[in-house]
Amino acid sequence: MSAHDTHDHAHAHDHNGHGHDDHHDDHGSHPHVSFKGYMVGFVLSVILTAIPFWLVMHKVISSTSATALVILGIGAVQMVVHMIYFLHLTPSAEKGWTMLSTLFTIMMLVIVMSGSLWVMYHMNQNMMPGMHGGAGHGGQMEHAGQVGTGGQTAPLPQSTP
């Protein structure tokens, strides 16, 4: 063991015998984590989970679309609760870079999800025009070479040039 190794080993512990990796009161930019903070997050999460369950089970809102929008809103609030109380993402954490990357991720998620829903809606409209009560054959769907005739299918007449 060299003198340099002895020097490093001697300074690896402070006067109380604790290593430098032990927690001290100086947290720097890291938020203070407490049992109370975790319990507040847990209680909020339970409440934000119980409300949508209650809304659906007791049919509090008659419109399913309105119920879905309320549940989506509560889900967004619950995501914020999780980010603050469990992931400790605050504007001051990591000098704001963590929050900035989270906002970028949310923006990309919204773009991808809305774009996917838009494409799927228009694909459905363009690929299945007879299914939407349009100007097809009275809402009956045409199949390759066959037309619906009262529950039975008959081949289309062949035209000769």
C-alpha positions in Angstrom: 0.0 0.0 0.0 1.5 3.3 -1.1 1.4 6.6 0.7 -1.1 7.8 -1.9 -3.5 4.9 -1.2 -3.2 5.5 2.6 -4.0 9.2 2.0 -7.1 8.4 -0.1 -8.3 5.8 2.5 -7.8 8.2 5.4 -10.0 10.9 3.7 -12.7 8.5 2.6 -14.3 8.9 6.1 -15.1 12.1 8.0 -14.6 12.6 11.7 -17.7 10.6 12.6 -16.6 7.6 10.6 -19.2 8.1 7.9 -18.2 7.8 4.2 -18.7 10.6 1.7 -21.5 8.7 0.0 -23.7 9.0 3.1 -26.5 11.5 3.0 -25.9 15.0 4.5 -28.2 18.0 4.9 -26.7 19.6 1.8 -28.8 18.2 -1.1 -27.7 20.7 -3.7 -30.4 20.9 -6.4 -32.0 17.6 -5.4 -35.4 18.0 -3.7 -35.9 16.9 -0.1 -37.7 13.6 0.0 -39.8 12.9 3.0 -42.4 10.3 4.2 -45.0 13.0 4.3 -44.3 13.9 0.6 -44.7 10.3 -0.4 -47.9 9.9 1.6 -49.4 13.0 0.1 -48.6 11.7 -3.4 -50.1 8.3 -2.5 -53.3 9.7 -1.1 -53.7 12.0 -4.2 -53.1 9.0 -6.5 -55.7 6.9 -4.7 -58.3 9.7 -4.9 -57.5 10.4 -8.5 -57.9 6.6 -9.2 -61.2 6.3 -7.2 -62.9 9.2 -8.9 -62.9 7.8 -12.4 -63.9 4.4 -11.0 -66.9 6.0 -9.2 -67.9 8.0 -12.3 -68.1 4.8 -14.5 -69.6 2.4 -12.0 -72.4 4.8 -10.9 -72.9 6.3 -14.3 -72.7 9.8 -12.9 -72.3 11.5 -16.3 -74.8 10.2 -18.8 -72.7 10.9 -21.9 -69.9 8.4 -22.4 -67.9 11.0 -24.4 -68.1 13.5 -21.5 -67.1 10.7 -19.1 -64.1 9.8 -21.2 -63.0 13.4 -21.4 -63.3 13.8 -17.6 -61.3 10.6 -17.1 -58.6 11.7 -19.5 -58.4 15.0 -17.6 -58.1 13.2 -14.2 -55.5 10.9 -15.8 -53.4 14.0 -16.9 -53.7 15.4 -13.3 -52.6 12.0 -11.9 -49.5 12.0 -14.2 -48.5 15.4 -12.9 -49.0 14.2 -9.3 -46.7 11.2 -10.1 -44.1 13.4 -11.7 -44.0 15.8 -8.8 -44.3 13.5 -5.8 -42.7 10.3 -7.0 -40.3 11.2 -9.8 -39.4 14.6 -8.2 -39.6 16.4 -11.5 -39.8 20.1 -10.7 -38.6 23.1 -12.8 -35.6 23.5 -10.5 -34.5 19.8 -10.7 -31.3 19.3 -12.9 -31.4 23.1 -13.7 -34.7 22.7 -15.6 -33.4 20.1 -18.1 -35.5 17.3 -16.7 -38.7 19.4 -17.0 -37.7 20.5 -20.5 -37.1 17.0 -21.7 -40.4 15.9 -20.1 -42.3 18.7 -21.9 -40.6 17.7 -25.2 -41.6 14.1 -24.6 -45.2 15.1 -24.0 -45.2 17.3 -27.1 -43.9 14.4 -29.2 -46.4 12.0 -27.7 -49.3 14.4 -28.5 -48.1 14.8 -32.1 -47.6 11.1 -32.6 -51.0 10.1 -31.0 -53.0 12.8 -32.8 -51.4 12.1 -36.1 -52.0 8.4 -35.7 -55.6 8.9 -34.8 -56.0 11.3 -37.7 -54.5 8.8 -40.2 -56.6 5.9 -38.9 -59.8 8.0 -39.1 -59.2 9.0 -42.7 -58.0 5.5 -43.6 -61.3 4.2 -42.2 -63.3 6.8 -44.1 -61.5 6.2 -47.4 -61.2 2.4 -47.3 -64.7 1.6 -46.0 -67.0 4.2 -47.6 -70.1 1.9 -47.6 -69.9 1.3 -43.9 -70.6 4.9 -42.9 -74.1 5.2 -44.5 -72.6 7.1 -47.5 -73.7 7.0 -51.1 -73.0 3.3 -51.4 -75.6 0.5 -51.9 -77.9 1.4 -49.1 -75.2 0.9 -46.5 -74.4 -2.6 -47.7 -70.7 -3.3 -48.2 -69.4 -4.4 -51.6 -67.1 -7.4 -51.7 -64.7 -8.3 -54.4 -66.9 -9.4 -57.3 -70.1 -9.7 -55.2 -73.0 -7.5 -54.1 -75.1 -8.1 -51.0 -78.6 -9.3 -52.0 -80.8 -9.9 -49.0 -78.4 -11.9 -46.9 -77.1 -13.9 -49.9 -74.3 -13.1 -52.2 -74.5 -13.3 -56.0 -71.7 -12.8 -58.5 -71.6 -9.6 -60.4 -72.6 -9.9 -64.0 -69.6 -10.0 -66.4 -69.5 -7.3 -69.0 -68.2 -8.3 -72.4 -66.4 -5.6 -74.5 
